[in-house]
Amino acid sequence: MNIAKTLSHKITNHSRIFDATLDIYNDALAFIIDVIDKEFANLDEMTTKSIVPAVERLIHTTKSNPSPKYRAFNARFYKFPSYFRRSAIASAFGKVKSYRSNLRNWEEEKAIALSEGKKFKKNPPRLQLKHKEFPVFYRGNMFKRTSDTTAQIKIFHNNDWVWVDITFKDQDLYKRGVWDWKENNPTLVKVGKKYFLNVSYQSKVALNKTKINDQKVCAVDLGINNSAVCSVMDIKGTVLARKFINQPKEKDRLYTLTNKLRKAQRTSGWIAAPNVWRKINGLQKHIVNDTSHENYYICERE
């Protein structure tokens, strides 16, 4: 069995320089989603592996394919990296298939309801073109590691695709338990105003060959009063061990913040005014301007 773990490396020398790369990648993704939806009748039976060359023939101009059906792609996304294009095609195909499946389920549900004389008010699913997806940077073509904390990645900057040197925080692979695992291609992820390289590590684990009647199962139930409850059971359902996970420190912090919100709400009430989040004393604080009373009310969030 394959197991994976993802580690996040904060990029320290750049931030907003990556915004254009995410924007153009998601614009290309929206374009491809629209193309696949229009041509879905011819692409429905294809696999994820075969869909990539089929869609490339529709949108990408080459010597052997000089007049694709949707030539606007090359004009809008000039010099768009091939690995990004193929990644976007695979992602778009999955999104369109999911939408089509949900649409079929909706139509069947509507037909059943109408056949039984019932009113059907449920809205049909809609195909979402705009997404905020994070691209994968494939090694060699989009990502070149130069040391444990430095690398080069190919991004869209000043209307061109260029290589940029980046510096990121290292992770102790030994403490994380992945020092001998396979390192996969990184993903560029935006959190707030900061960017991170999320690198997944993969390893294989040999499952034991215990007979079914002798196997034990660990079940995890996410709760409300307790964060989680873990139970070990045998094949008959007998609970052999149980562990309650409560997380008191995290809950205390959550309750403290929500109480501050309640107190601020009782003081200010509901105010239809622009909301501004600012970082004050290391915490994200919400400043609401009540122009009618010329007061400011501050509440914190996690």
Rosetta blueprint (number, residue, H / E / L):
1 M L
2 N E
3 I E
4 A E
5 K E
6 T E
7 L E
8 S E
9 H E
10 K E
11 I E
12 T L
13 N L
14 H L
15 S L
16 R H
17 I H
18 F H
19 D H
20 A H
21 T H
22 L H
23 D H
24 I H
25 Y H
26 N H
27 D H
28 A H
29 L H
30 A H
31 F H
32 I H
33 I H
34 D H
35 V H
36 I H
37 D H
38 K H
39 E L
40 F H
41 A H
42 N H
43 L H
44 D L
45 E L
46 M L
47 T L
48 T H
49 K H
50 S H
51 I H
52 V H
53 P H
54 A H
55 V H
56 E H
57 R H
58 L H
59 I H
60 H L
61 T L
62 T L
63 K L
64 S L
65 N L
66 P L
67 S L
68 P L
69 K L
70 Y L
71 R L
72 A H
73 F H
74 N H
75 A H
76 R H
77 F L
78 Y L
79 K L
80 F L
81 P L
82 S H
83 Y H
84 F H
85 R H
86 R H
87 S H
88 A H
89 I H
90 A H
91 S H
92 A H
93 F H
94 G H
95 K H
96 V H
97 K H
98 S H
99 Y H
100 R H
101 S H
102 N H
103 L H
104 R H
105 N H
106 W H
107 E H
108 E H
109 E H
110 K H
111 A H
112 I H
113 A H
114 L H
115 S H
116 E L
117 G L
118 K L
119 K L
120 F L
121 K L
122 K L
123 N L
124 P L
125 P L
126 R L
127 L L
128 Q L
129 L L
130 K L
131 H L
132 K L
133 E L
134 F L
135 P L
136 V E
137 F L
138 Y L
139 R E
140 G L
141 N L
142 M L
143 F E
144 K E
145 R E
146 T L
147 S L
148 D L
149 T L
150 T E
151 A E
152 Q E
153 I E
154 K E
155 I E
156 F E
157 H E
158 N L
159 N L
160 D E
161 W E
162 V E
163 W E
164 V E
165 D E
166 I E
167 T E
168 F E
169 K L
170 D L
171 Q L
172 D L
173 L H
174 Y H
175 K H
176 R H
177 G L
178 V L
179 W L
180 D L
181 W L
182 K E
183 E E
184 N E
185 N E
186 P E
187 T E
188 L E
189 V E
190 K E
191 V E
192 G L
193 K L
194 K E
195 Y E
196 F E
197 L E
198 N E
199 V E
200 S E
201 Y E
202 Q E
203 S E
204 K E
205 V L
206 A L
207 L L
208 N L
209 K L
210 T L
211 K L
212 I H
213 N H
214 D H
215 Q L
216 K L
217 V E
218 C E
219 A E
220 V E
221 D E
222 L E
223 G L
224 I L
225 N L
226 N L
227 S L
228 A E
229 V E
230 C E
231 S E
232 V E
233 M E
234 D L
235 I L
236 K L
237 G L
238 T L
239 V E
240 L E
241 A E
242 R E
243 K E
244 F E
245 I E
246 N L
247 Q L
248 P H
249 K H
250 E H
251 K H
252 D H
253 R H
254 L H
255 Y H
256 T H
257 L H
258 T H
259 N H
260 K H
261 L H
262 R H
263 K H
264 A H
265 Q H
266 R H
267 T H
268 S H
269 G L
270 W L
271 I L
272 A L
273 A L
274 P L
275 N E
276 V E
277 W E
278 R E
279 K E
280 I E
281 N L
282 G L
283 L E
284 Q E
285 K E
286 H E
287 I E
288 V E
289 N E
290 D E
291 T L
292 S L
293 H L
294 E L
295 N E
296 Y E
297 Y E
298 I E
299 C E
300 E E
301 R L
302 E L
